[in-house]
Amino acid sequence: MKTNIKKSLLFVGLNFLISYAFIFSYFALGGKWLSSGTIFVAPIYMFMPTIAAIVVQKFIYKEPLKEPLGISWKLNRWWLVAWLLAPVAAFATLGISLLLPDVRYCPQMTGLLERFRAVIPPKVLERAAKQMASFPVHPFWIGLFLGLLAGPTVNAVAGFGEELGWRGLLQKELGFLGFWKSSALIGVIWGLWHAPIILQGHNYPQHPIAGVFMMTPLCVLLAPIFGYVRLKAKSVIAAAILHGSLNATAGLAIAVIEGGSDLTVGLSGLAGFISLAGINLSIFVYERFVESRI
């Protein structure tokens, strides 16, 4: 048990050190998170947990990477769950958002565009609105199609950058705590790891400071879902696909609504918390009453 704790602490400490050093250096040099540079900076930041995991696992503890950390390409039905669960969560969150006060269905997608008015020039937003209006198919369905393509491919590569650390090394080393306790602890650490970019507007551009306190419970709710898929698929790559699909389709939850804020609607808002809590409850019920009888 002591080895597990020591190794976990070493990974977490190294991960935070290199992650924060990188992102604060970027900001100190004048970089901004919500800018064109994000397309390059975000994947680098996402790969910091993998770098820390490799250093700790391979070079400090001199242990193999592949099997212990769950790097496996053996397919099973849980890979399909990893691919499709995220858009299902996005659709559920969209429905819950529409039940909230002052939230309305808006097929013109003006609510989505308004959310980013503070960080995207008005001319760019106006041009985007005109382009979307000219599409032969509603942008919502185009977004779903592109999200389903990107989720298990390019987005999964970036997702793997985080997952080898969180669901590979850390979930394995904290396994002695039990599934739910270890997931909660990983979720707290994972949420705090996001703090520097949340303060720069990531996920909560309208409320960057309050967003720091929203991101941790969000990650606590996500951690058991990601962890369960990783265990059932017997592969951290499946967790990476779920991570990639979530990032690729999360925007669907706010695409056609107007009203509310980034604290109330969307996967990272109150509506998303309810949706994710429902998935966690489903996992608990499945494990307790279904899986145990198979």
N, C-alpha and C positions, 0 to 999 in steps of 0.2 A: 504493500500500500504506500509506503514511504517513497518508493521509486516512482510510482505513478504520480504522486503529488509533486515530487521534485521535477520530474520531466515535464509535467503540465505547467508548472510555474515557470520553468525555463523557456518553454515555448511561448507562453503568454507574454513574458517579459521581453523576449527577443522580438516577437511579432509587433508589440506596441512600440518598441524602441525604433525599429527600422521603418515601420509604417508612419509613425508620427514625425520622425526625422525627415522622411521623404516629403510628406505632404506639407509640413510647416516650411520646409525649404522652398517648395514650389510657391506657396503663398507669400513668403518673404521676398521672393524675386519678382513679385507683382502678378503672379498667376491667379486666375479666378476659376472657381469650380464650374460655374454655369457660363461656359464660354466654349469657343470652338476647340480650345486646347483640351477640353475634358475627354474628347474621343481618344486621346493618347494617354492622358494622365490617369483616367479611371481604371483601365486594365492593369496599369503598372501597380496602382494602389491595391487592386484586388488580388494581385499575385504575391503580395507581401506575406500572407499567411502560409502560402506554399513554400516560399523561400525559407521562412522560419522553421517550418516543419522538416524540410530537407536537411537544413543545418543541424537541427537537434537530433533527428532520427538517424541520419547517415553519418554525419561527421563528428558529433559529440558522443552519441550512444553507440555508434557503429553497428546499427541494426539495419536489416533490409527494408526497402520502401514498399515494394509491390504488395505482398500479402498482408503484412501487418496493418498497412494503411488502407487496404480495401481497393487497390487498383486492379479492377477485373473487368473484362469485356464479355463475360458470360451473361447472355440475355435471359430474362424471365419476364413475367407479366408486370412486374413492378417497374420495369423501365417504361412501359406504356403509361402507368400511373404517373411516373415522374414527368412525362411529357405533357399529359393532358390535365393534371390536377390544377396547375396554375391558371389556365384560362377558365376552368370551372369556378375557381375561387374568385376570379375577376368578375364573372357573370353574377355570382352570388352577391358580391360586394356592390355591384351596380344596382341590383334589386333592392338591397338593404338601404343603400344611399337614397333611393327614390322614396323611401318611407320616412325619411327624416324631414323635419320642418324646414320650409323655405328651399327645398331642393326640387328641381323640376326637370323633366325630360326635355332635352334640347338637341334635336338632330342637326342643327347648324353648327354644333360644337363650339359655340362662342364661350361657354364656360371654361372649356379646356384652354382656349387661347387667352382668356382673361387672366388665368392663373399665372401665366408666365409674362404678363405685361411689364412687371417690375424688372425683369432680367433680360427680356428680348426687345429690341427696338420696335416701335409701333409699325414702321413701314414693313418690317419683316413679317410681323403678325398679319398685317393686312394682305400682303402678298400670299401668305400661307392660306388665309381664309378664301381668297379668290381661287387659288389652285384647287383646294378641296371641293369647292362648289362646282368646279368643272369636271370632276371625276365622274365617269359613267356608272361606277359602283360606289356606294357610300363608303367613305374612308374608314368607318368602323370595321367593315368586313375585310377591307384591304389590310388594315392593321392586324386583324385576327390571323389572316393568311400569312402575312409576313412574320408575325410573332411565332406561329407554329413552325415556320421554317427556321427562324433564327434561334429559337429556344434550344433545340438539341444540337445545334451546329456552332456558329460563331459565338453566341452568347454562352453556350455551355463551356467553351474553352475559357472564357473569362470567369465563369462560375467555378470551374475547377480550381482556379487560382485561390479562391477562398476555401472551397470545400475540402481540399487535401489537408488543410490545417484544422478547420472546425470539425468536420465530420470524419476526417481521416485520423489524424493524430489525437486531437483533444477528446473526441468522443470515445476512442479506444482507451485512452489512459484514465478517463474519469468514469469508465464503465462500472467500477466497483461501487459507485454511489447509487446505481440503479438507473433505469431509463429516464424517468421523469425528473428526478433530482439533477442528474447530470445534464439533461437537456435545458433545464431552467438556468443552471450555472453557466453553461455555454452561451445561452441566449443573452444573459446579462453582460458577459465579456464581449460578445459579438456586437451588442448594441453600443457599448462604450467605445469600441474600436471605431465605430462610424462617427463619433462625436465631431472631429475636426471638419469633416465634409458636410455634416448636418448644419453646423454653424455657418457654412458658406452657401446654404440654400438647398442642399440635396434632399429630396423627398418632401421638404417643408419650406418651399421658397417664400411663403407668406409669413411663416412663424419659425425662423431658424433657431431661436433660443428655446422656445417651447418644444420644438421638434426634437431636441436632444433628449427630452424627458418622454417623448413619444416613441422614439426609435428603440429604446431598450425593451419596453413591453412588447413592441412589434417583434423584435428578435426572439424574445422569450416565447411568443406564440408560434413563430416560424420554426424554431429549433427542434421541437419534437416531431414536426411534420417532415422536415428534411432528414432528421436522424432516423425516423421510422422507415422512410424510403431507402435510406442507405443500408439499414440492417436487413430489410426484406429483400432488396435487390442484391445484397451481398457485394455491393460495389459503391465506392465513393463517386464513380463516374455518373451513376444514376442520380445521385444528389446534385451533381453539377448540372445535369440536364434539367432537373427541377428548378434549380437556382437560375439557370439561363432562361427557362421558359417563364418564370415569374417576372424576371426583369423585362422580358420581351412583351409580355401581355398585360402587365399591371396597368398600363395606361388605358386599357379598355374600360376599366372600372369608373373612369371619370370622363371618358370621351364624349358621351352624349347626355351629360347632365349639366345643369346650371344652378348655382347657389351653393351654400355650404362653404367650407374652407378645407385647406389641406389637413386640418386637425379632425374633421368630421367625416369627410367623404374620401373614397379611394381606398386602396389596400392598406395604405399607411395611416389611415384615419380611423375614426371610431367604427365606421361601417365595416372596414377591413378587419378590425379587431373582432367584431362579432362573427364575421365569416370564418376567420381562422380559428376562433374558439370553437365554432361548430365542427370544424375538421378535427381539432384535437379531441373533442368529445366523441366523435365517430371512431377515432383511433382507440380510445379507451374502451368504448363499448365493443368494438370489434375484437380487441385483445381479450377482454374479460368474458364475453359471451359467445363469440363465434370461433375465433382462432383456437381457443382452449378446447373446443369440442371436435375439431377436425383431426 
